[in-house]
Every structure is written in C-alpha cells, then in structure tokens.
Amino acid sequence: MRHHLSKSSEADFISREHLVRLLVQQIERTFATDGRDQALHDVADMLRGLDEAALRALVHRQGLQSEDELTEPEVDSARAEGTGEGE
C-alpha cells in the first residue's frame, strides 16, 4: 500500500533531497578538484556546523556510538583533561 504525503510534506521532502544533492555535489567537486584531504576537511567543517542534537543523531544513526555513550560527553571530557575521579 502506498502512503500519500500531504502537499507540504512532499514539498519538504523534495526540498530536503535537493539540499542533500547540492551538498553531495559540492563534496564530489572538492574531491575531484582539491583532493581527498581537502574534501574531508570540508565535510568536517559542514559537520561542525550542525547543532549537537543533529550531530549526535547522525553518529547514532551510523552506529558509531550507543545512546548511553552519546549522553555522557562530560565524562569523556573529564578523562581527556585528566580531571576524572580517582586521580
């Protein structure tokens, strides 16, 4: 059974797909003209522009960390700075 989207939902979907396509094309051009390192640098800059919730959702969706790991950044920061408990 096919689900029908409302006109506004369909327009939102098309708009999002267009934006994704623009970004992918930009990354592709950077890889082709400036090489892998520059393209990865540009991708990193794009990711840094996301708010933390979107970045965490993306990491989780990619299976890179569990929800538990994603909700405890201050513990990791404290360990990295050498200020964790027991020191």
C-alpha positions, 0 to 999 in steps of 0.5 A: 500500500502506498502512503500519500504525503500531504502537499507540504510534506512532499514539498519538504521532502523534495526540498530536503533531497535537493539540499542533500544533492547540492551538498553531495555535489559540492563534496564530489567537486572538492574531491575531484578538484582539491583532493581527498584531504581537502574534501574531508576537511570540508565535510568536517567543517559542514559537520561542525556546523550542525547543532549537537542534537543533529550531530549526535543523531547522525553518529547514532544513526551510523552506529558509531556510538550507543545512546548511553555513550552519546549522553555522557560527553562530560565524562569523556571530557573529564578523562581527556583533561585528566580531571576524572575521579580517582586521580 
